Structures are given as C-alpha cells and as structure tokens.
Amino acid sequence: MEKIRTIQKKLRDLQEINDAYLKELKTVAKEVQKKHIQIVSFFTYSVNLNHQPDGENLIIGSYHITNLGFKPLHHPYICIKLNAEGQFDFSGKYFYEQTQQKMKLANAWLRFNEASDQQEFWLKPSKQQILYPQETLTFQNFQLKWVPNMSYSCSVKGFTYGDEVEEGMHAVNQISVSGKVEEEKGHE
C-alpha cells in the first residue's frame, strides 16, 4: 500500500511539473506572437466581359490589407503590378504629389512612381500612416479596361510594404484574365 501512495505522489508531482511547463510555454508563445506582425493582403474584384467587336472589357477591383497581428504596421504602401503591355488601361483613385487632384478625390492614394510606368503602380494612403491590429486598409475600386480587338492576357499582382515588412509580402491571390480573339480572314 505504501508503494502505491509513493507512486501516486510521484505522478502528482510530475503532473504539477508538466502543468507548470505548459503554462510557461503558453506564456512564451503569446509573447512571440505579440512580437510578430501578421499582415494579409488580397484582391476582391468583378469582371465584365463584352463579346461584341470593339466592346470594352472591365475589371473593377479593390486591394485590401488586413492586420491580423498584435503590432501595428507603420507607413503602409503597396505595389500593384501588371504583366501586360499597352492593351490594358489601369486607373483608380490616386494622385501625384505635384498635382492638386488630392483635394478632389476622397480616399485617394498617393502614387509615388513615374506616371509613364504603366506596369507598376506604387501607392500609399494619403491619410492613414498606421494600420492598427484588427484593422483593414483598402485601395478601392480601381479599374482595368481593355478592348479585345486581339488576343489578350494579363495578370495583376499585389505586394504590401511598410516599416515592419520592408521586403514586402505577396497578396494571397492575383487577378488573371486572358482571351483569344479570332482574326478575321480576308475575302478573296
């Protein structure tokens, strides 16, 4: 009987030690989680395809940045990158530092790369410098237009940056569109 009590006491002692270790592990895990920033960025969009000759096709999209972590993201900015040339026209609520347009557009973002670059759009919010935990920041209602007078293909990729993510983070999705347009054969 004495051996059973000794074994039971050792088991209780081991259980207490195990519980103490688990408690300490949970505390350390929470501290590590608080130190890391957790940013998720993604596109939402709708597509309107026109199958008429010289009809305009349109994508209306938004790029969202959500802070799922416990630390704020300071000075957030984004890059929206198109892999197509010429045929696609990107527009949205953005302005250039040297223009007065910013007074006219509510929720407009500052574009800080060259206007002549039609493949990369580097943008930062004009009003929000900190993305706090559990908040979402959105570059909304941009448009991508094209006339399908020849076969087309385009993908739109997004990248998020800030003081805490200087190397950038890919969006979890991208927008891709392509189509083949049959060329009319000449009459003989």
Secondary structure, 3 states (H helix, E strand, C coil): CHHHHHHHHHHHHHHHHHHHHHHHHHHHHHHHHHHCCCEEEEEEEEEECCCCCCCCEEEEEEEEEEECCCCCEECCEEEEEECCCCCCEEECCEEECCCCHHHCCCCCEEECCCCCCCCEEEEEECCCCEECCCCEEEEEEEEEEECCCCCEEEEEEEEEEECCEEEEEECCCCEEEEECCCCCCCCC
